[in-house]
Amino acid sequence: MVFDLNSPEFYNEEAYDKETLRIYEICNGCRLCYNLCPSFKVLFERIDELDGEVHKLGKEDKKKIIDLCYDCKLCFPKCPYTPPHHYMLDFPRLMLRGKAIEAKKGNVKLQDKLLGRTDLIGSVSTKFAPIVNWTLENKPSRVIMEKVVGIHRNRNLPKYSSTTFRQWYKKHIKANPTTIENSEAPHVVFFHTCSVNYNDPDQGKAAIQVLEKNEINIEIPPQKCCGMPFLDGGDIDNARKNAEFNIKNLSPFVKKGFDIVTPGPTCTYMLKQEYPLLTNDPDAKLISEHTFDLMEYLAKLEKSGKLSKDFKKAQGKITYHLPCHLKAQNIGYKSRDVLELIPNTSVDVVAKCTGHDGTWSLKKDYFELSLEIGKPVFDKFKESHQTIAATDCPLAQLQIQKGSGRKSRHPVQILRDAYGLPENPKS
């Protein structure tokens, strides 16, 4: 039992230590993931120092391994022993369980408590966006933030928009009421993500424009953060509450034949993979089966011959970073495939981790290490400075900008340009 919230032993430390030893023994005998992340590096180096005797790993060793896991999920699709293999190995969720046990004991840092509450921070920050954005770029303020909250002073942070995506969409619907009245066209629920709603509404606007260009009916019900920021700190209870809220609001549409589309790889992963484990709601499986990454959904339209090819502008050469949480979904290179439908457009894929990984690289303890992890990605973007930079992940966008100086765009924004649609429409 790696991750079963219904088990009475889930939060039992003795049971967890036993499961940890079992999995570490298997990982030590395999070592296929030796170069994936700092957790495996520390695990294997420490085991070698102990002459291969895994059971001698101490409490501090195990804590360090857990803390260095940034939940990129890349080890899961690479591992040959994941379910349904009888070893039932799930290293990322083993790490999450370790964090959850500490959180249950009240050992949650202030930074994790704050960083998990993206909706609260976002809703307040957008109301005072000019002041908040100034504060986030003010050096004395950042020094104080580092000392109090533990967010590294040099970590570039996302700016907040004065107008949220949801506010824009309400105006958009009023100005364009006929855009959602085609009853025979496909229907989708748009799960917009926190970063789109509070930080970069234009990504959401581009998604709506492209979906409407393809005659897709869109609904946007009430929704909360997917819950991943809570999981970063081991706060399963609050992650579950968000999941239950979203399932309650999304499932009625799915039962009517809607698909769920989201532009954020992490949110897509949460809805697909984590919601069925976080809740006992049978509708969680329904949500999982009908959730698509935005570019995955557009590729699905293309496969059925329904994607518009009414492209007006070639996009030339694109350097595209494939986010970890898209790789972990095993859906292939959908963003690349869709972008290469644009005439006279080619895509060079960079498939390595940028090292941002949720809230992990925000923290002063891991910021510098995150830049080391992302260096191969940064170097590639520096080399290809004459191309368009792209990635689906908003946090990878921040990390690429920090490491290479280049600002990247979501593939759907590039697709909007190719269709000749106006950038950043007001309504």
Secondary structure, 3 states (H helix, E strand, C coil): CCCCCCCCCCCCHHHHHHHHHHHHHHHHHHCCCCCCCHHHHHHHHHHHHCCCCHHHCCHHHHHHHHHHCCCCCCHHHHCCCCCCCCCCCCHHHHHHHHHHHHHHCCCCCHHHHHHCCHHHHHHHHHHCHHHHHHHHHCHHHHHHHHHHHCECCCCCCCCCCCCCHHHHHHHHHHHCHHHHCCCCCCEEEECCCHHHHHHCHHHHHHHHHHHHHCCCEEECCCCCCCCHHHHHCCCHHHHHHHHHHHHHHHHHHHHCCCEEEECCHHHHHHHHHHHHHHCCCCHHHHHHHCEEEHHHHHHHHHHCCCCCCCCCCCCEEEEEECCHHHHCCCCCCHHHHHHCCCCCEEEEEECCCCCCCCCHHHECCCHHHHHHHHHHHHHHHHHCCCCEEEECCHHHHHHHHHHHCCCCECHHHHHHHHHCCCCCCCC
